[in-house]
Amino acid sequence: MSEACLFVIGATHHNAPLEVRERLVLASEGDIRKDLSPVAALRELAVLSTCNRVEFYGVASDLSAADSVQAAYCARQRFDVAEFERIRIRLTGRDAALHLFEVASGLDSQLLGENEIFGQVKEAYAAAQASGTAGAVLNRVFQKAFQAAKHVRTHTGISSGTVSVANVAVELASNIFGSLAAAKVLILGTGEIGEGTARAFKSRGAADLAVAGRRQERAAQVATGLGAGIVHFEERDSRLADFDIVVCSTASPTAVLSASAIGKAMRKRPARPLLVIDLALPRDVESSAADLQNVFLYNLDDLAKIAEANRTAREAEIARCRAILAHRADGLWSHVQPYLASGSGRGPESGGRTPGAAGHAAAP
């Protein structure tokens, strides 16, 4: 019986700039799972898709399954395979497990030590469980990753002076406007990122907030929780001149703010700067808006560069965290490897059904 293998394949912010990551965004994880259903060698699968990474964690009877995942993903994204291979990560065995440990811990994040990624990894695991594609090995690996992440966050300073996109955005606004008490802030998008950023602005003294979202009911709910006003999403262009700071974080596949709309708004307020923070992927704001006078446009990669200055305070903890995670990955691997070597892919603490009789019938 052939030895099964654990692998991760994907692309992250390390090698894929923002304009490339936009092309890699998965519109539907369900669709890619269907694309992979004919891959007999693929026994288990979890998909982690965020603004900064798309990663496929798999257990397979042989590594040809990783090639199949790459081919199916590139075909769905209409992304050249050769280009993908230049930017991809591809790890196997203990190295794949260690990578997940570092991702869940925030050690591999664009904003070092950020907390959001832990929840995103948990959601990816929950989705794999719900779809029946998390079997014995991935259950074990993900559970140990969560334990390791909690340990390093508790016992090291990797999260000291916690950084987040929201906090960096607020710091940036403070640098431009000074006190935020008089600043008028518009939040375009009512998801977790938009709401979190709005709360960060409010905590720093911004009192005049408004929320706009495609779903009016959700926008009203978020606005009520913030004590903010509501702007109808369809009126965003006409109301743009009323605000000093605009934070965009919608899930739109295309831009929701054009350079022409921003230019028109600036003609109504030529002496007042406009800060536009685009937290969306794909981007919500046309990049040419950055060329407009008195417009300050920042995207996710821009915020990451600003946050890099805060990284120094946590640099000393990186080596310590990596040593802890490496030790835990070694322990996990000594436990998991015998089950992979047996070819069965069945281990303790499965916590869910392994997809596919003989590793195939219910493939992801």
C-alpha positions as CSV (number, residue, x, y, z in Angstrom):
1,M,0.0,0.0,0.0
2,S,1.5,3.4,-1.0
3,E,2.4,6.0,1.6
4,A,0.0,8.9,1.8
5,C,1.3,12.5,1.9
6,L,0.3,15.8,3.4
7,F,0.8,18.8,1.3
8,V,0.0,22.5,0.9
9,I,0.1,24.4,-2.4
10,G,-1.0,28.0,-3.0
11,A,0.2,31.6,-3.2
12,T,0.6,34.3,-0.6
13,H,1.5,38.0,-0.1
14,H,5.2,37.0,0.1
15,N,5.5,36.5,-3.7
16,A,2.2,37.7,-5.1
17,P,1.6,41.5,-5.0
18,L,-1.9,42.9,-4.7
19,E,-2.7,43.1,-8.4
20,V,-1.8,39.4,-8.7
21,R,-3.7,38.3,-5.6
22,E,-6.8,40.0,-7.1
23,R,-6.6,37.5,-10.0
24,L,-6.3,34.6,-7.5
25,V,-9.4,35.3,-5.4
26,L,-11.7,32.3,-5.4
27,A,-15.3,33.3,-6.2
28,S,-16.6,30.0,-4.8
29,E,-14.8,27.4,-2.8
30,G,-17.7,25.0,-3.6
31,D,-16.9,25.2,-7.3
32,I,-13.2,24.4,-6.8
33,R,-14.2,21.4,-4.6
34,K,-16.4,20.1,-7.5
35,D,-13.5,20.6,-9.9
36,L,-11.4,18.4,-7.7
37,S,-14.0,15.6,-7.2
38,P,-12.5,13.4,-10.0
39,V,-9.1,13.4,-8.4
40,A,-8.9,9.9,-7.1
41,A,-5.6,10.5,-5.3
42,L,-7.0,13.3,-3.2
43,R,-8.3,12.0,0.1
44,E,-8.7,15.1,2.2
45,L,-8.8,18.8,1.5
46,A,-9.1,22.2,3.2
47,V,-9.1,25.5,1.4
48,L,-7.8,28.7,3.1
49,S,-8.7,31.8,1.1
50,T,-8.1,35.3,2.5
51,C,-7.0,38.7,1.2
52,N,-3.4,37.6,1.5
53,R,-3.3,34.0,0.6
54,V,-5.0,31.1,-1.2
55,E,-3.8,27.8,0.1
56,F,-4.9,24.2,-0.4
57,Y,-4.1,21.8,2.3
58,G,-4.5,18.2,1.2
59,V,-3.8,14.6,2.0
60,A,-3.3,12.3,-1.0
61,S,-2.1,8.9,-1.9
62,D,0.6,10.5,-4.0
63,L,1.9,14.0,-4.8
64,S,0.3,14.0,-8.3
65,A,-2.8,15.2,-6.5
66,A,-1.0,18.5,-5.7
67,D,-0.4,18.9,-9.4
68,S,-4.1,18.2,-10.1
69,V,-5.1,20.8,-7.5
70,Q,-2.8,23.4,-9.1
71,A,-4.1,22.6,-12.6
72,A,-7.8,22.8,-11.6
73,Y,-7.2,26.0,-9.6
74,C,-5.3,27.7,-12.4
75,A,-7.9,26.6,-15.0
76,R,-10.8,28.0,-12.9
77,Q,-9.0,31.3,-12.3
78,R,-7.8,31.5,-15.9
79,F,-4.3,31.9,-14.5
80,D,-1.2,30.8,-16.4
81,V,0.3,27.7,-14.8
82,A,3.9,28.8,-15.4
83,E,3.2,32.1,-13.8
84,F,1.6,30.5,-10.8
85,E,4.6,28.2,-10.4
86,R,6.9,31.2,-10.1
87,I,5.0,32.6,-7.2
88,R,3.6,29.5,-5.5
89,I,4.4,27.8,-2.2
90,R,4.5,24.0,-2.3
91,L,5.4,22.1,0.9
92,T,4.9,18.6,2.0
93,G,5.0,16.5,5.2
94,R,6.2,18.2,8.4
95,D,7.0,21.4,6.5
96,A,3.4,21.7,5.4
97,A,2.2,21.2,9.0
98,L,4.7,23.8,10.3
99,H,3.6,26.2,7.7
100,L,0.0,25.9,8.9
101,F,1.2,26.4,12.5
102,E,2.9,29.6,11.5
103,V,-0.1,30.8,9.5
104,A,-2.5,30.2,12.3
105,S,-0.2,32.0,14.8
106,G,0.0,35.1,12.7
107,L,3.7,34.5,12.1
108,D,3.3,34.3,8.3
109,S,0.9,37.3,8.1
110,Q,1.5,40.5,6.2
111,L,0.8,42.2,9.5
112,L,3.0,40.2,11.8
113,G,1.1,38.9,14.8
114,E,-2.4,40.0,13.6
115,N,-5.3,38.1,15.1
116,E,-7.8,37.9,12.2
117,I,-6.0,35.0,10.5
118,F,-6.7,32.6,13.4
119,G,-10.4,32.9,12.9
120,Q,-10.0,32.6,9.1
121,V,-8.1,29.3,9.6
122,K,-10.8,28.1,11.9
123,E,-13.4,28.9,9.3
124,A,-11.5,27.1,6.6
125,Y,-11.3,24.0,8.8
126,A,-15.0,24.2,9.6
127,A,-15.8,24.4,5.9
128,A,-13.7,21.3,5.2
129,Q,-15.6,19.5,8.0
130,A,-19.0,20.6,6.7
131,S,-18.1,19.4,3.2
132,G,-16.8,16.1,4.5
133,T,-13.3,16.6,3.2
134,A,-11.5,16.9,6.5
135,G,-10.4,13.4,7.5
136,A,-8.2,12.0,10.3
137,V,-5.0,13.6,9.2
138,L,-6.3,17.2,8.6
139,N,-8.4,17.0,11.7
140,R,-5.3,16.2,13.7
141,V,-3.1,18.8,11.9
142,F,-5.6,21.7,12.2
143,Q,-6.4,21.0,15.9
144,K,-2.7,21.0,16.7
145,A,-2.3,24.2,14.7
146,F,-5.0,25.9,16.8
147,Q,-3.3,24.7,20.1
148,A,0.1,25.9,18.9
149,A,-1.2,29.3,17.9
150,K,-2.9,29.8,21.2
151,H,0.3,28.8,23.0
152,V,2.6,31.2,21.2
153,R,0.2,34.1,21.5
154,T,-0.1,33.4,25.3
155,H,3.5,32.7,26.0
156,T,5.4,35.1,23.7
157,G,5.2,38.7,22.7
158,I,4.3,38.1,19.1
159,S,1.0,39.9,19.5
160,S,2.3,42.7,21.7
161,G,1.2,46.1,20.4
162,T,-1.4,44.2,18.4
163,V,-1.5,45.3,14.8
164,S,-4.5,45.0,12.5
165,V,-5.6,46.5,9.3
166,A,-8.2,48.6,11.3
167,N,-5.6,49.9,13.7
168,V,-3.1,50.8,11.0
169,A,-5.9,52.6,9.0
170,V,-6.7,54.7,12.1
171,E,-3.1,55.5,12.7
172,L,-2.7,56.6,9.1
173,A,-5.8,58.9,9.4
174,S,-4.5,60.4,12.6
175,N,-1.2,61.2,10.9
176,I,-3.0,63.1,8.1
177,F,-5.8,64.8,10.1
178,G,-4.4,64.9,13.6
179,S,-7.4,64.7,15.9
180,L,-10.2,62.7,14.4
181,A,-12.9,64.4,16.4
182,A,-14.0,66.6,13.5
183,A,-13.4,64.1,10.7
184,K,-16.4,62.7,8.8
185,V,-16.0,59.0,8.1
186,L,-17.8,56.9,5.5
187,I,-17.7,53.1,5.8
188,L,-18.5,51.4,2.5
189,G,-19.1,47.7,3.3
190,T,-20.8,46.1,6.2
191,G,-18.8,43.0,6.7
192,E,-16.5,42.2,9.6
193,I,-13.6,44.3,8.3
194,G,-15.7,47.3,7.7
195,E,-17.5,47.2,11.0
196,G,-14.2,46.5,12.9
197,T,-12.5,49.5,11.2
198,A,-15.5,51.7,12.0
199,R,-15.2,50.7,15.7
200,A,-11.4,51.5,15.6
201,F,-12.2,55.0,14.3
202,K,-14.8,55.5,16.9
203,S,-12.4,54.4,19.7
204,R,-10.0,57.1,18.5
205,G,-12.5,59.9,18.7
206,A,-14.2,59.9,15.3
207,A,-17.8,60.7,16.2
208,D,-19.3,61.5,12.8
209,L,-19.6,58.1,11.1
210,A,-21.9,56.9,8.3
211,V,-22.3,53.4,6.9
212,A,-23.3,52.3,3.4
213,G,-23.9,48.8,2.2
214,R,-25.8,47.0,-0.5
215,R,-28.1,45.3,2.0
216,Q,-30.0,48.1,3.7
217,E,-31.1,46.0,6.6
218,R,-27.5,45.0,7.4
219,A,-26.3,48.6,7.0
220,A,-29.0,49.7,9.4
221,Q,-27.9,47.1,11.9
222,V,-24.2,48.0,11.8
223,A,-25.1,51.8,11.9
224,T,-27.3,51.3,15.0
225,G,-24.5,49.4,16.8
226,L,-22.0,52.2,16.0
227,G,-24.4,55.1,16.7
228,A,-23.7,56.1,13.0
229,G,-25.7,57.5,10.2
230,I,-26.7,55.7,7.0
231,V,-25.9,56.5,3.4
232,H,-27.8,54.7,0.7
233,F,-25.3,52.7,-1.3
234,E,-26.6,54.1,-4.6
235,E,-25.9,57.6,-3.3
236,R,-22.2,57.0,-2.5
237,D,-20.9,59.0,-5.4
238,S,-23.1,62.0,-4.8
239,R,-22.4,62.0,-1.1
240,L,-18.6,61.5,-1.4
241,A,-17.8,65.2,-1.0
242,D,-19.3,65.2,2.4
243,F,-16.7,63.0,3.9
244,D,-13.0,63.3,4.9
245,I,-12.2,59.6,5.2
246,V,-13.7,56.8,3.2
247,V,-13.1,53.2,4.1
248,C,-14.0,50.6,1.5
249,S,-14.3,46.9,2.3
250,T,-17.1,45.5,0.1
251,A,-17.1,42.1,-1.6
252,S,-17.8,43.5,-5.0
253,P,-15.9,41.9,-7.9
254,T,-15.4,45.3,-9.5
255,A,-14.6,48.8,-8.3
256,V,-17.4,50.6,-6.4
257,L,-15.6,54.0,-6.5
258,S,-14.3,55.3,-9.8
259,A,-11.6,57.9,-10.2
260,S,-14.1,60.1,-12.0
261,A,-16.5,60.1,-9.1
262,I,-13.7,60.9,-6.7
263,G,-12.5,63.7,-9.0
264,K,-16.0,65.2,-9.2
265,A,-16.2,65.1,-5.4
266,M,-12.9,66.8,-5.0
267,R,-14.0,69.7,-7.2
268,K,-16.6,70.4,-4.5
269,R,-13.9,70.4,-1.7
270,P,-10.6,71.4,-3.3
271,A,-9.0,72.7,-0.1
272,R,-9.9,69.6,2.0
273,P,-7.9,66.4,1.6
274,L,-9.7,63.1,1.1
275,L,-8.3,59.9,2.6
276,V,-9.5,56.7,0.9
277,I,-8.6,53.4,2.5
278,D,-9.3,50.4,0.3
279,L,-9.3,47.2,2.3
280,A,-11.0,45.1,-0.3
281,L,-9.7,42.4,-2.6
282,P,-10.5,42.7,-5.5
283,R,-9.9,46.4,-4.9
284,D,-13.0,48.7,-4.4
285,V,-11.3,51.9,-5.8
286,E,-9.8,52.5,-9.2
287,S,-6.1,52.9,-8.7
288,S,-5.9,56.0,-10.9
289,A,-7.7,57.9,-8.1
290,A,-4.3,58.1,-6.4
291,D,-3.2,60.6,-9.1
292,L,-5.9,63.1,-8.1
293,Q,-4.7,66.2,-6.2
294,N,-5.3,66.1,-2.4
295,V,-6.5,62.5,-2.6
296,F,-4.6,60.0,-0.4
297,L,-5.4,56.4,-1.5
298,Y,-4.0,53.4,0.4
299,N,-4.6,49.7,-0.3
300,L,-3.8,46.6,1.7
301,D,-0.2,46.4,0.6
302,D,0.3,50.1,1.4
303,L,-1.0,49.5,4.9
304,A,1.3,46.5,5.3
305,K,4.3,48.7,4.5
306,I,3.3,51.2,7.1
307,A,2.8,48.4,9.7
308,E,6.3,47.2,8.9
309,A,7.6,50.0,11.2
310,N,5.8,48.3,14.1
311,R,7.4,45.0,13.3
312,T,10.7,45.9,15.1
313,A,9.0,45.6,18.5
314,R,8.1,42.0,17.8
315,E,11.2,40.9,15.8
316,A,12.9,39.4,18.9
317,E,9.9,37.1,19.4
318,I,9.9,35.7,15.9
319,A,12.8,33.3,16.5
320,R,11.3,32.2,19.8
321,C,7.9,31.6,18.2
322,R,9.5,29.6,15.3
323,A,11.4,27.4,17.8
324,I,8.2,26.6,19.7
325,L,6.2,25.9,16.6
326,A,9.0,23.7,15.1
327,H,9.1,21.7,18.3
328,R,5.3,21.2,18.2
329,A,5.3,20.4,14.5
330,D,8.0,17.7,15.1
331,G,5.8,16.2,17.8
332,L,2.7,16.2,15.6
333,W,4.6,14.7,12.7
334,S,6.0,11.8,14.7
335,H,2.4,11.0,15.6
336,V,0.9,11.5,12.1
337,Q,3.6,10.0,9.9
338,P,2.9,6.3,10.8
339,Y,-0.7,6.7,9.7
340,L,0.4,8.2,6.4
341,A,3.0,5.6,5.9
342,S,0.4,2.8,6.4
343,G,-1.4,4.2,3.4
344,S,-4.7,4.2,5.3
345,G,-4.8,7.9,6.1
346,R,-6.7,6.9,9.3
347,G,-5.5,8.2,12.6
348,P,-6.8,9.0,16.1
349,E,-9.2,11.9,16.8
350,S,-10.7,11.9,13.3
351,G,-13.7,13.9,14.5
352,G,-15.4,13.5,11.1
353,R,-15.7,11.2,8.2
354,T,-12.8,10.7,5.8
355,P,-14.0,11.6,2.4
356,G,-14.1,8.6,0.1
357,A,-14.2,4.9,0.6
358,A,-10.8,3.7,-0.5
359,G,-9.9,7.4,-0.5
360,H,-12.1,8.2,-3.5
361,A,-15.8,7.6,-3.5
362,A,-16.7,10.8,-1.8
363,A,-13.7,12.8,-3.0
364,P,-13.9,16.6,-2.4
